[in-house]
Amino acid sequence: MTTSTNPAQTLAEQARAAMYAKDAASIGLGILIPVIAPDYALATMTIRPDMLNGFDLCHGGFIVTLADTAFAFACNSNNQMTLATGLDVEFLKPVALGDTLRAEAQVQSRASRLGVCDVTVRNQHGVLVALVRGRSYTIKGKQVATL
């Protein structure tokens, strides 16, 4: 269900609903997408015991997965199927059991079918724990949501 009278916002909400309904990985990890807008997405996840590494810290792969999820939703918010072609990750602070992470993704550039998106990952205290820059490729003529 859409809540906006802005066509671009409505499209972003429809794309989010279509993507999330099929996203078994995000659902299984407890990742939520509470905010979507054109070229923007917020993804959240709370760190569980099964996400910890041998040092009782969040395994970096889960942080990257959260960032990649926000990246995917931001890049697909225009309802054009867009896939990641690469990610660069900087881990800045450790993440502990029970932390709730917020990954904010903002598309920085779209040129033809290529895109760049930056993602910041912060904990519940607003501490920056990771920076991610993603590169994307849009598949011509493929939509995320059937309208």
N, CA, C and O atoms as a GROMACS GRO file, in nm:
protein
  588
    1MET      N    1   0.084  -0.118   0.000
    1MET     CA    2   0.000   0.000   0.000
    1MET      C    3   0.089   0.124   0.000
    1MET      O    4   0.186   0.132   0.075
    2THR      N    5   0.056   0.219  -0.084
    2THR     CA    6   0.132   0.342  -0.090
    2THR      C    7   0.061   0.451  -0.012
    2THR      O    8  -0.061   0.449   0.004
    3THR      N    9   0.140   0.545   0.037
    3THR     CA   10   0.083   0.650   0.122
    3THR      C   11   0.110   0.789   0.068
    3THR      O   12   0.072   0.888   0.132
    4SER      N   13   0.174   0.801  -0.048
    4SER     CA   14   0.216   0.931  -0.098
    4SER      C   15   0.138   0.970  -0.222
    4SER      O   16   0.092   0.885  -0.297
    5THR      N   17   0.125   1.100  -0.244
    5THR     CA   18   0.068   1.151  -0.368
    5THR      C   19   0.177   1.191  -0.466
    5THR      O   20   0.148   1.230  -0.579
    6ASN      N   21   0.303   1.183  -0.424
    6ASN     CA   22   0.418   1.209  -0.509
    6ASN      C   23   0.445   1.084  -0.592
    6ASN      O   24   0.472   0.978  -0.535
    7PRO      N   25   0.439   1.092  -0.726
    7PRO     CA   26   0.457   0.972  -0.808
    7PRO      C   27   0.592   0.901  -0.787
    7PRO      O   28   0.596   0.778  -0.785
    8ALA      N   29   0.699   0.976  -0.770
    8ALA     CA   30   0.831   0.914  -0.749
    8ALA      C   31   0.834   0.841  -0.615
    8ALA      O   32   0.892   0.733  -0.605
    9GLN      N   33   0.772   0.898  -0.512
    9GLN     CA   34   0.767   0.834  -0.381
    9GLN      C   35   0.680   0.708  -0.388
    9GLN      O   36   0.715   0.605  -0.331
   10THR      N   37   0.567   0.718  -0.456
   10THR     CA   38   0.479   0.602  -0.472
   10THR      C   39   0.553   0.489  -0.542
   10THR      O   40   0.542   0.373  -0.503
   11LEU      N   41   0.628   0.522  -0.646
   11LEU     CA   42   0.707   0.421  -0.719
   11LEU      C   43   0.810   0.356  -0.629
   11LEU      O   44   0.829   0.234  -0.633
   12ALA      N   45   0.877   0.437  -0.546
   12ALA     CA   46   0.977   0.383  -0.452
   12ALA      C   47   0.910   0.287  -0.353
   12ALA      O   48   0.965   0.181  -0.323
   13GLU      N   49   0.793   0.322  -0.303
   13GLU     CA   50   0.722   0.236  -0.208
   13GLU      C   51   0.678   0.106  -0.273
   13GLU      O   52   0.682   0.000  -0.211
   14GLN      N   53   0.634   0.113  -0.399
   14GLN     CA   54   0.594  -0.008  -0.471
   14GLN      C   55   0.713  -0.099  -0.497
   14GLN      O   56   0.704  -0.221  -0.484
   15ALA      N   57   0.825  -0.039  -0.534
   15ALA     CA   58   0.947  -0.118  -0.556
   15ALA      C   59   0.991  -0.184  -0.426
   15ALA      O   60   1.029  -0.301  -0.426
   16ARG      N   61   0.987  -0.109  -0.314
   16ARG     CA   62   1.024  -0.167  -0.184
   16ARG      C   63   0.936  -0.288  -0.152
   16ARG      O   64   0.987  -0.393  -0.113
   17ALA      N   65   0.807  -0.273  -0.168
   17ALA     CA   66   0.714  -0.383  -0.135
   17ALA      C   67   0.743  -0.506  -0.221
   17ALA      O   68   0.744  -0.618  -0.169
   18ALA      N   69   0.765  -0.487  -0.350
   18ALA     CA   70   0.791  -0.599  -0.440
   18ALA      C   71   0.923  -0.667  -0.406
   18ALA      O   72   0.930  -0.790  -0.403
   19MET      N   73   1.027  -0.589  -0.381
   19MET     CA   74   1.158  -0.647  -0.349
   19MET      C   75   1.155  -0.720  -0.216
   19MET      O   76   1.202  -0.833  -0.205
   20TYR      N   77   1.099  -0.654  -0.114
   20TYR     CA   78   1.104  -0.712   0.021
   20TYR      C   79   1.025  -0.842   0.028
   20TYR      O   80   1.065  -0.934   0.100
   21ALA      N   81   0.915  -0.850  -0.044
   21ALA     CA   82   0.832  -0.971  -0.041
   21ALA      C   83   0.909  -1.095  -0.085
   21ALA      O   84   0.877  -1.206  -0.044
   22LYS      N   85   1.012  -1.076  -0.169
   22LYS     CA   86   1.090  -1.188  -0.221
   22LYS      C   87   1.229  -1.198  -0.158
   22LYS      O   88   1.308  -1.284  -0.197
   23ASP      N   89   1.260  -1.113  -0.062
   23ASP     CA   90   1.396  -1.104  -0.006
   23ASP      C   91   1.410  -1.192   0.118
   23ASP      O   92   1.408  -1.144   0.231
   24ALA      N   93   1.424  -1.322   0.094
   24ALA     CA   94   1.434  -1.418   0.205
   24ALA      C   95   1.555  -1.390   0.294
   24ALA      O   96   1.548  -1.410   0.415
   25ALA      N   97   1.666  -1.343   0.235
   25ALA     CA   98   1.786  -1.316   0.313
   25ALA      C   99   1.760  -1.205   0.415
   25ALA      O  100   1.791  -1.220   0.533
   26SER      N  101   1.705  -1.094   0.369
   26SER     CA  102   1.679  -0.981   0.460
   26SER      C  103   1.576  -1.019   0.566
   26SER      O  104   1.593  -0.988   0.684
   27ILE      N  105   1.472  -1.086   0.524
   27ILE     CA  106   1.369  -1.127   0.620
   27ILE      C  107   1.429  -1.220   0.725
   27ILE      O  108   1.403  -1.204   0.844
   28GLY      N  109   1.509  -1.316   0.682
   28GLY     CA  110   1.571  -1.412   0.774
   28GLY      C  111   1.667  -1.348   0.872
   28GLY      O  112   1.681  -1.394   0.986
   29LEU      N  113   1.734  -1.240   0.829
   29LEU     CA  114   1.828  -1.170   0.916
   29LEU      C  115   1.760  -1.063   1.002
   29LEU      O  116   1.825  -0.999   1.085
   30GLY      N  117   1.631  -1.044   0.982
   30GLY     CA  118   1.559  -0.943   1.059
   30GLY      C  119   1.582  -0.802   1.009
   30GLY      O  120   1.559  -0.705   1.082
   31ILE      N  121   1.628  -0.788   0.886
   31ILE     CA  122   1.649  -0.655   0.828
   31ILE      C  123   1.515  -0.596   0.789
   31ILE      O  124   1.432  -0.662   0.725
   32LEU      N  125   1.494  -0.472   0.828
   32LEU     CA  126   1.372  -0.398   0.793
   32LEU      C  127   1.411  -0.279   0.707
   32LEU      O  128   1.523  -0.229   0.714
   33ILE      N  129   1.317  -0.234   0.625
   33ILE     CA  130   1.336  -0.115   0.541
   33ILE      C  131   1.226  -0.016   0.580
   33ILE      O  132   1.125  -0.004   0.510
   34PRO      N  133   1.244   0.055   0.693
   34PRO     CA  134   1.137   0.143   0.741
   34PRO      C  135   1.119   0.270   0.659
   34PRO      O  136   1.012   0.331   0.662
   35VAL      N  137   1.223   0.312   0.586
   35VAL     CA  138   1.213   0.435   0.508
   35VAL      C  139   1.267   0.410   0.367
   35VAL      O  140   1.374   0.352   0.349
   36ILE      N  141   1.190   0.453   0.269
   36ILE     CA  142   1.231   0.448   0.129
   36ILE      C  143   1.190   0.580   0.066
   36ILE      O  144   1.087   0.638   0.101
   37ALA      N  145   1.271   0.627  -0.025
   37ALA     CA  146   1.242   0.748  -0.102
   37ALA      C  147   1.318   0.736  -0.233
   37ALA      O  148   1.403   0.648  -0.245
   38PRO      N  149   1.290   0.820  -0.329
   38PRO     CA  150   1.367   0.813  -0.452
   38PRO      C  151   1.518   0.825  -0.424
   38PRO      O  152   1.563   0.923  -0.364
   39ASP      N  153   1.593   0.725  -0.468
   39ASP     CA  154   1.739   0.722  -0.453
   39ASP      C  155   1.787   0.714  -0.309
   39ASP      O  156   1.903   0.746  -0.281
   40TYR      N  157   1.702   0.672  -0.217
   40TYR     CA  158   1.738   0.666  -0.074
   40TYR      C  159   1.669   0.547  -0.008
   40TYR      O  160   1.555   0.514  -0.041
   41ALA      N  161   1.739   0.483   0.084
   41ALA     CA  162   1.677   0.378   0.167
   41ALA      C  163   1.746   0.373   0.302
   41ALA      O  164   1.866   0.396   0.314
   42LEU      N  165   1.668   0.341   0.404
   42LEU     CA  166   1.717   0.314   0.538
   42LEU      C  167   1.686   0.169   0.570
   42LEU      O  168   1.571   0.126   0.560
   43ALA      N  169   1.788   0.094   0.610
   43ALA     CA  170   1.771  -0.045   0.651
   43ALA      C  171   1.820  -0.058   0.795
   43ALA      O  172   1.920   0.004   0.833
   44THR      N  173   1.751  -0.139   0.874
   44THR     CA  174   1.789  -0.159   1.015
   44THR      C  175   1.802  -0.308   1.044
   44THR      O  176   1.738  -0.392   0.981
   45MET      N  177   1.886  -0.339   1.144
   45MET     CA  178   1.906  -0.478   1.186
   45MET      C  179   1.962  -0.478   1.328
   45MET      O  180   2.051  -0.398   1.361
   46THR      N  181   1.911  -0.567   1.412
   46THR     CA  182   1.962  -0.585   1.547
   46THR      C  183   2.054  -0.708   1.548
   46THR      O  184   2.019  -0.813   1.494
   47ILE      N  185   2.169  -0.693   1.611
   47ILE     CA  186   2.270  -0.798   1.612
   47ILE      C  187   2.232  -0.907   1.711
   47ILE      O  188   2.211  -0.881   1.830
   48ARG      N  189   2.223  -1.031   1.660
   48ARG     CA  190   2.185  -1.148   1.738
   48ARG      C  191   2.308  -1.232   1.771
   48ARG      O  192   2.415  -1.211   1.713
   49PRO      N  193   2.296  -1.328   1.863
   49PRO     CA  194   2.411  -1.413   1.897
   49PRO      C  195   2.468  -1.490   1.778
   49PRO      O  196   2.589  -1.512   1.771
   50ASP      N  197   2.383  -1.530   1.683
   50ASP     CA  198   2.432  -1.606   1.568
   50ASP      C  199   2.502  -1.518   1.464
   50ASP      O  200   2.542  -1.568   1.359
   51MET      N  201   2.516  -1.390   1.493
   51MET     CA  202   2.586  -1.298   1.404
   51MET      C  203   2.725  -1.261   1.456
   51MET      O  204   2.795  -1.179   1.398
   52LEU      N  205   2.764  -1.323   1.568
   52LEU     CA  206   2.892  -1.290   1.630
   52LEU      C  207   3.004  -1.379   1.576
   52LEU      O  208   2.982  -1.494   1.540
   53ASN      N  209   3.124  -1.322   1.571
   53ASN     CA  210   3.242  -1.398   1.530
   53ASN      C  211   3.313  -1.456   1.653
   53ASN      O  212   3.258  -1.454   1.763
   54GLY      N  213   3.434  -1.506   1.635
   54GLY     CA  214   3.509  -1.568   1.743
   54GLY      C  215   3.558  -1.472   1.849
   54GLY      O  216   3.611  -1.514   1.951
   55PHE      N  217   3.541  -1.343   1.827
   55PHE     CA  218   3.580  -1.241   1.926
   55PHE      C  219   3.458  -1.179   1.995
   55PHE      O  220   3.469  -1.076   2.061
   56ASP      N  221   3.342  -1.242   1.979
   56ASP     CA  222   3.215  -1.192   2.034
   56ASP      C  223   3.180  -1.054   1.981
   56ASP      O  224   3.117  -0.974   2.051
   57LEU      N  225   3.219  -1.024   1.858
   57LEU     CA  226   3.182  -0.902   1.788
   57LEU      C  227   3.101  -0.942   1.664
   57LEU      O  228   3.110  -1.055   1.617
   58CYS      N  229   3.024  -0.849   1.614
   58CYS     CA  230   2.948  -0.878   1.493
   58CYS      C  231   3.044  -0.910   1.379
   58CYS      O  232   3.139  -0.836   1.355
   59HIS      N  233   3.019  -1.019   1.311
   59HIS     CA  234   3.097  -1.056   1.194
   59HIS      C  235   3.077  -0.949   1.087
   59HIS      O  236   2.964  -0.907   1.060
   60GLY      N  237   3.186  -0.905   1.027
   60GLY     CA  238   3.179  -0.799   0.927
   60GLY      C  239   3.088  -0.828   0.811
   60GLY      O  240   3.030  -0.737   0.752
   61GLY      N  241   3.073  -0.956   0.777
   61GLY     CA  242   2.985  -0.992   0.667
   61GLY      C  243   2.840  -0.952   0.689
   61GLY      O  244   2.769  -0.919   0.595
   62PHE      N  245   2.796  -0.954   0.815
   62PHE     CA  246   2.659  -0.912   0.844
   62PHE      C  247   2.643  -0.761   0.829
   62PHE      O  248   2.539  -0.713   0.784
   63ILE      N  249   2.746  -0.686   0.866
   63ILE     CA  250   2.742  -0.540   0.848
   63ILE      C  251   2.736  -0.507   0.700
   63ILE      O  252   2.660  -0.420   0.657
   64VAL      N  253   2.816  -0.577   0.621
   64VAL     CA  254   2.816  -0.556   0.476
   64VAL      C  255   2.682  -0.596   0.417
   64VAL      O  256   2.632  -0.528   0.327
   65THR      N  257   2.623  -0.704   0.465
   65THR     CA  258   2.493  -0.747   0.414
   65THR      C  259   2.387  -0.641   0.440
   65THR      O  260   2.305  -0.613   0.353
   66LEU      N  261   2.388  -0.583   0.559
   66LEU     CA  262   2.294  -0.475   0.589
   66LEU      C  263   2.316  -0.357   0.495
   66LEU      O  264   2.221  -0.304   0.438
   67ALA      N  265   2.441  -0.316   0.477
   67ALA     CA  266   2.472  -0.204   0.388
   67ALA      C  267   2.432  -0.236   0.244
   67ALA      O  268   2.377  -0.151   0.175
   68ASP      N  269   2.460  -0.358   0.200
   68ASP     CA  270   2.425  -0.400   0.065
   68ASP      C  271   2.274  -0.398   0.044
   68ASP      O  272   2.226  -0.365  -0.064
   69THR      N  273   2.200  -0.434   0.147
   69THR     CA  274   2.054  -0.432   0.139
   69THR      C  275   2.003  -0.289   0.123
   69THR      O  276   1.919  -0.262   0.036
   70ALA      N  277   2.053  -0.197   0.205
   70ALA     CA  278   2.013  -0.056   0.190
   70ALA      C  279   2.049  -0.005   0.051
   70ALA      O  280   1.970   0.064  -0.014
   71PHE      N  281   2.169  -0.039   0.006
   71PHE     CA  282   2.217  -0.002  -0.127
   71PHE      C  283   2.120  -0.053  -0.234
   71PHE      O  284   2.082   0.022  -0.324
   72ALA      N  285   2.081  -0.179  -0.225
   72ALA     CA  286   1.991  -0.238  -0.325
   72ALA      C  287   1.857  -0.167  -0.329
   72ALA      O  288   1.804  -0.138  -0.436
   73PHE      N  289   1.801  -0.139  -0.213
   73PHE     CA  290   1.670  -0.074  -0.210
   73PHE      C  291   1.679   0.070  -0.262
   73PHE      O  292   1.588   0.115  -0.332
   74ALA      N  293   1.785   0.141  -0.230
   74ALA     CA  294   1.802   0.277  -0.282
   74ALA      C  295   1.817   0.276  -0.433
   74ALA      O  296   1.753   0.355  -0.503
   75CYS      N  297   1.900   0.186  -0.484
   75CYS     CA  298   1.926   0.180  -0.628
   75CYS      C  299   1.805   0.136  -0.709
   75CYS      O  300   1.791   0.173  -0.825
   76ASN      N  301   1.718   0.058  -0.648
   76ASN     CA  302   1.600   0.008  -0.718
   76ASN      C  303   1.475   0.090  -0.690
   76ASN      O  304   1.365   0.052  -0.732
   77SER      N  305   1.489   0.201  -0.619
   77SER     CA  306   1.373   0.282  -0.580
   77SER      C  307   1.302   0.347  -0.699
   77SER      O  308   1.190   0.396  -0.685
   78ASN      N  309   1.366   0.348  -0.815
   78ASN     CA  310   1.302   0.402  -0.935
   78ASN      C  311   1.234   0.292  -1.016
   78ASN      O  312   1.190   0.316  -1.129
   79ASN      N  313   1.226   0.171  -0.959
   79ASN     CA  314   1.158   0.056  -1.019
   79ASN      C  315   1.227   0.003  -1.144
   79ASN      O  316   1.164  -0.063  -1.226
   80GLN      N  317   1.356   0.031  -1.159
   80GLN     CA  318   1.435  -0.026  -1.268
   80GLN      C  319   1.534  -0.124  -1.206
   80GLN      O  320   1.616  -0.085  -1.122
   81MET      N  321   1.528  -0.251  -1.246
   81MET     CA  322   1.614  -0.352  -1.185
   81MET      C  323   1.760  -0.311  -1.196
   81MET      O  324   1.814  -0.293  -1.305
   82THR      N  325   1.823  -0.297  -1.079
   82THR     CA  326   1.962  -0.252  -1.069
   82THR      C  327   2.036  -0.347  -0.978
   82THR      O  328   1.990  -0.379  -0.868
   83LEU      N  329   2.153  -0.392  -1.023
   83LEU     CA  330   2.233  -0.489  -0.948
   83LEU      C  331   2.367  -0.430  -0.910
   83LEU      O  332   2.420  -0.342  -0.978
   84ALA      N  333   2.422  -0.479  -0.801
   84ALA     CA  334   2.555  -0.435  -0.757
   84ALA      C  335   2.661  -0.491  -0.850
   84ALA      O  336   2.652  -0.606  -0.893
   85THR      N  337   2.761  -0.409  -0.880
   85THR     CA  338   2.878  -0.458  -0.954
   85THR      C  339   3.002  -0.457  -0.865
   85THR      O  340   3.105  -0.515  -0.900
   86GLY      N  341   2.992  -0.391  -0.749
   86GLY     CA  342   3.105  -0.391  -0.657
   86GLY      C  343   3.076  -0.307  -0.535
   86GLY      O  344   2.993  -0.216  -0.538
   87LEU      N  345   3.147  -0.338  -0.427
   87LEU     CA  346   3.136  -0.263  -0.302
   87LEU      C  347   3.276  -0.240  -0.245
   87LEU      O  348   3.362  -0.328  -0.251
   88ASP      N  349   3.297  -0.123  -0.190
   88ASP     CA  350   3.417  -0.094  -0.112
   88ASP      C  351   3.372  -0.067   0.030
   88ASP      O  352   3.279   0.011   0.052
   89VAL      N  353   3.436  -0.132   0.126
   89VAL     CA  354   3.392  -0.127   0.266
   89VAL      C  355   3.505  -0.080   0.356
   89VAL      O  356   3.620  -0.123   0.341
   90GLU      N  357   3.471   0.007   0.449
   90GLU     CA  358   3.563   0.049   0.555
   90GLU      C  359   3.494   0.022   0.688
   90GLU      O  360   3.391   0.083   0.717
   91PHE      N  361   3.550  -0.068   0.769
   91PHE     CA  362   3.499  -0.092   0.903
   91PHE      C  363   3.567   0.008   0.997
   91PHE      O  364   3.690   0.015   1.000
   92LEU      N  365   3.489   0.083   1.072
   92LEU     CA  366   3.544   0.191   1.154
   92LEU      C  367   3.540   0.164   1.304
   92LEU      O  368   3.629   0.207   1.377
   93LYS      N  369   3.438   0.093   1.350
   93LYS     CA  370   3.421   0.062   1.493
   93LYS      C  371   3.362  -0.077   1.506
   93LYS      O  372   3.291  -0.123   1.417
   94PRO      N  373   3.390  -0.145   1.617
   94PRO     CA  374   3.330  -0.277   1.638
   94PRO      C  375   3.181  -0.265   1.670
   94PRO      O  376   3.133  -0.162   1.717
   95VAL      N  377   3.110  -0.373   1.642
   95VAL     CA  378   2.966  -0.381   1.666
   95VAL      C  379   2.942  -0.500   1.759
   95VAL      O  380   2.998  -0.608   1.739
   96ALA      N  381   2.860  -0.479   1.863
   96ALA     CA  382   2.840  -0.579   1.968
   96ALA      C  383   2.701  -0.641   1.962
   96ALA      O  384   2.610  -0.591   1.896
   97LEU      N  385   2.687  -0.752   2.034
   97LEU     CA  386   2.559  -0.818   2.052
   97LEU      C  387   2.456  -0.718   2.102
   97LEU      O  388   2.483  -0.642   2.195
   98GLY      N  389   2.338  -0.718   2.042
   98GLY     CA  390   2.230  -0.630   2.084
   98GLY      C  391   2.231  -0.493   2.019
   98GLY      O  392   2.131  -0.421   2.028
   99ASP      N  393   2.341  -0.455   1.953
   99ASP     CA  394   2.343  -0.327   1.883
   99ASP      C  395   2.238  -0.329   1.771
   99ASP      O  396   2.218  -0.431   1.706
  100THR      N  397   2.174  -0.216   1.751
  100THR     CA  398   2.084  -0.199   1.638
  100THR      C  399   2.152  -0.106   1.539
  100THR      O  400   2.184   0.008   1.570
  101LEU      N  401   2.172  -0.160   1.419
  101LEU     CA  402   2.241  -0.084   1.315
  101LEU      C  403   2.142  -0.021   1.220
  101LEU      O  404   2.036  -0.076   1.190
  102ARG      N  405   2.180   0.098   1.171
  102ARG     CA  406   2.101   0.173   1.072
  102ARG      C  407   2.192   0.201   0.953
  102ARG      O  408   2.293   0.270   0.966
  103ALA      N  409   2.155   0.147   0.839
  103ALA     CA  410   2.231   0.171   0.716
  103ALA      C  411   2.151   0.265   0.628
  103ALA      O  412   2.040   0.233   0.585
  104GLU      N  413   2.208   0.382   0.602
  104GLU     CA  414   2.143   0.481   0.516
  104GLU      C  415   2.216   0.485   0.383
  104GLU      O  416   2.336   0.512   0.378
  105ALA      N  417   2.142   0.459   0.276
  105ALA     CA  418   2.198   0.456   0.142
  105ALA      C  419   2.143   0.571   0.060
  105ALA      O  420   2.023   0.597   0.060
  106GLN      N  421   2.233   0.640  -0.009
  106GLN     CA  422   2.194   0.752  -0.095
  106GLN      C  423   2.265   0.736  -0.230
  106GLN      O  424   2.388   0.732  -0.236
  107VAL      N  425   2.186   0.728  -0.336
  107VAL     CA  426   2.245   0.723  -0.470
  107VAL      C  427   2.311   0.858  -0.496
  107VAL      O  428   2.249   0.963  -0.481
  108GLN      N  429   2.438   0.853  -0.535
  108GLN     CA  430   2.514   0.975  -0.563
  108GLN      C  431   2.514   1.011  -0.710
  108GLN      O  432   2.519   1.129  -0.746
  109SER      N  433   2.507   0.910  -0.795
  109SER     CA  434   2.517   0.934  -0.939
  109SER      C  435   2.450   0.821  -1.015
  109SER      O  436   2.461   0.704  -0.979
  110ARG      N  437   2.381   0.859  -1.123
  110ARG     CA  438   2.331   0.765  -1.222
  110ARG      C  439   2.373   0.822  -1.357
  110ARG      O  440   2.335   0.934  -1.392
  111ALA      N  441   2.450   0.746  -1.432
  111ALA     CA  442   2.494   0.788  -1.564
  111ALA      C  443   2.469   0.672  -1.659
  111ALA      O  444   2.537   0.570  -1.653
  112SER      N  445   2.372   0.690  -1.748
  112SER     CA  446   2.329   0.582  -1.835
  112SER      C  447   2.285   0.466  -1.746
  112SER      O  448   2.189   0.481  -1.671
  113ARG      N  449   2.351   0.353  -1.752
  113ARG     CA  450   2.310   0.239  -1.670
  113ARG      C  451   2.400   0.218  -1.550
  113ARG      O  452   2.380   0.123  -1.474
  114LEU      N  453   2.500   0.304  -1.531
  114LEU     CA  454   2.594   0.290  -1.420
  114LEU      C  455   2.558   0.383  -1.306
  114LEU      O  456   2.512   0.495  -1.330
  115GLY      N  457   2.578   0.339  -1.182
  115GLY     CA  458   2.547   0.422  -1.068
  115GLY      C  459   2.648   0.406  -0.956
  115GLY      O  460   2.724   0.309  -0.950
  116VAL      N  461   2.646   0.504  -0.866
  116VAL     CA  462   2.729   0.503  -0.746
  116VAL      C  463   2.639   0.539  -0.629
  116VAL      O  464   2.558   0.631  -0.637
  117CYS      N  465   2.653   0.464  -0.521
  117CYS     CA  466   2.570   0.484  -0.402
  117CYS      C  467   2.657   0.475  -0.278
  117CYS      O  468   2.738   0.383  -0.264
  118ASP      N  469   2.640   0.570  -0.187
  118ASP     CA  470   2.713   0.569  -0.060
  118ASP      C  471   2.622   0.524   0.052
  118ASP      O  472   2.504   0.562   0.058
  119VAL      N  473   2.678   0.444   0.143
  119VAL     CA  474   2.602   0.392   0.257
  119VAL      C  475   2.681   0.420   0.384
  119VAL      O  476   2.799   0.388   0.394
  120THR      N  477   2.613   0.478   0.482
  120THR     CA  478   2.671   0.493   0.615
  120THR      C  479   2.599   0.396   0.708
  120THR      O  480   2.477   0.381   0.702
  121VAL      N  481   2.676   0.329   0.793
  121VAL     CA  482   2.618   0.237   0.890
  121VAL      C  483   2.652   0.289   1.029
  121VAL      O  484   2.769   0.308   1.063
  122ARG      N  485   2.548   0.312   1.109
  122ARG     CA  486   2.564   0.366   1.244
  122ARG      C  487   2.495   0.273   1.344
  122ARG      O  488   2.401   0.202   1.309
  123ASN      N  489   2.544   0.277   1.468
  123ASN     CA  490   2.477   0.200   1.573
  123ASN      C  491   2.366   0.285   1.636
  123ASN      O  492   2.339   0.397   1.592
  124GLN      N  493   2.302   0.230   1.738
  124GLN     CA  494   2.188   0.296   1.802
  124GLN      C  495   2.226   0.427   1.871
  124GLN      O  496   2.138   0.507   1.905
  125HIS      N  497   2.354   0.449   1.892
  125HIS     CA  498   2.401   0.573   1.954
  125HIS      C  499   2.445   0.676   1.850
  125HIS      O  500   2.491   0.785   1.884
  126GLY      N  501   2.429   0.642   1.722
  126GLY     CA  502   2.468   0.731   1.615
  126GLY      C  503   2.616   0.724   1.580
  126GLY      O  504   2.664   0.805   1.500
  127VAL      N  505   2.688   0.629   1.638
  127VAL     CA  506   2.831   0.613   1.610
  127VAL      C  507   2.848   0.547   1.473
  127VAL      O  508   2.788   0.443   1.444
  128LEU      N  509   2.929   0.608   1.390
  128LEU     CA  510   2.957   0.556   1.256
  128LEU      C  511   3.045   0.431   1.270
  128LEU      O  512   3.156   0.438   1.321
  129VAL      N  513   2.994   0.316   1.222
  129VAL     CA  514   3.068   0.191   1.235
  129VAL      C  515   3.122   0.141   1.102
  129VAL      O  516   3.217   0.062   1.100
  130ALA      N  517   3.064   0.186   0.990
  130ALA     CA  518   3.115   0.143   0.859
  130ALA      C  519   3.072   0.242   0.752
  130ALA      O  520   2.967   0.305   0.761
  131LEU      N  521   3.156   0.252   0.650
  131LEU     CA  522   3.126   0.328   0.528
  131LEU      C  523   3.135   0.233   0.411
  131LEU      O  524   3.228   0.153   0.401
  132VAL      N  525   3.038   0.242   0.321
  132VAL     CA  526   3.036   0.156   0.204
  132VAL      C  527   3.006   0.240   0.081
  132VAL      O  528   2.917   0.325   0.083
  133ARG      N  529   3.080   0.216  -0.026
  133ARG     CA  530   3.049   0.277  -0.155
  133ARG      C  531   3.019   0.162  -0.251
  133ARG      O  532   3.100   0.072  -0.269
  134GLY      N  533   2.901   0.168  -0.310
  134GLY     CA  534   2.861   0.064  -0.403
  134GLY      C  535   2.851   0.116  -0.545
  134GLY      O  536   2.818   0.232  -0.569
  135ARG      N  537   2.881   0.027  -0.638
  135ARG     CA  538   2.866   0.057  -0.780
  135ARG      C  539   2.756  -0.034  -0.834
  135ARG      O  540   2.742  -0.148  -0.791
  136SER      N  541   2.678   0.018  -0.929
  136SER     CA  542   2.563  -0.058  -0.977
  136SER      C  543   2.549  -0.050  -1.129
  136SER      O  544   2.607   0.036  -1.196
  137TYR      N  545   2.469  -0.144  -1.180
  137TYR     CA  546   2.437  -0.150  -1.322
  137TYR      C  547   2.287  -0.174  -1.334
  137TYR      O  548   2.234  -0.267  -1.273
  138THR      N  549   2.219  -0.091  -1.412
  138THR     CA  550   2.076  -0.103  -1.432
  138THR      C  551   2.048  -0.188  -1.556
  138THR      O  552   2.105  -0.164  -1.663
  139ILE      N  553   1.961  -0.287  -1.540
  139ILE     CA  554   1.922  -0.375  -1.649
  139ILE      C  555   1.813  -0.304  -1.731
  139ILE      O  556   1.706  -0.274  -1.679
  140LYS      N  557   1.842  -0.278  -1.855
  140LYS     CA  558   1.749  -0.204  -1.941
  140LYS      C  559   1.616  -0.280  -1.957
  140LYS      O  560   1.614  -0.398  -1.993
  141GLY      N  561   1.506  -0.210  -1.929
  141GLY     CA  562   1.373  -0.264  -1.954
  141GLY      C  563   1.318  -0.359  -1.850
  141GLY      O  564   1.207  -0.410  -1.867
  142LYS      N  565   1.393  -0.386  -1.741
  142LYS     CA  566   1.343  -0.478  -1.638
  142LYS      C  567   1.297  -0.398  -1.516
  142LYS      O  568   1.373  -0.321  -1.459
  143GLN      N  569   1.172  -0.418  -1.478
  143GLN     CA  570   1.117  -0.348  -1.362
  143GLN      C  571   1.120  -0.437  -1.239
  143GLN      O  572   1.122  -0.560  -1.249
  144VAL      N  573   1.120  -0.374  -1.123
  144VAL     CA  574   1.118  -0.444  -0.996
  144VAL      C  575   0.975  -0.484  -0.962
  144VAL      O  576   0.948  -0.601  -0.931
  145ALA      N  577   0.884  -0.388  -0.967
  145ALA     CA  578   0.743  -0.411  -0.935
  145ALA      C  579   0.661  -0.406  -1.064
  145ALA      O  580   0.682  -0.320  -1.148
  146THR      N  581   0.567  -0.499  -1.077
  146THR     CA  582   0.476  -0.495  -1.189
  146THR      C  583   0.364  -0.396  -1.157
  146THR      O  584   0.291  -0.415  -1.060
  147LEU      N  585   0.353  -0.294  -1.237
  147LEU     CA  586   0.254  -0.189  -1.209
  147LEU      C  587   0.131  -0.204  -1.293
  147LEU      O  588   0.038  -0.124  -1.282
   0.00000   0.00000   0.00000
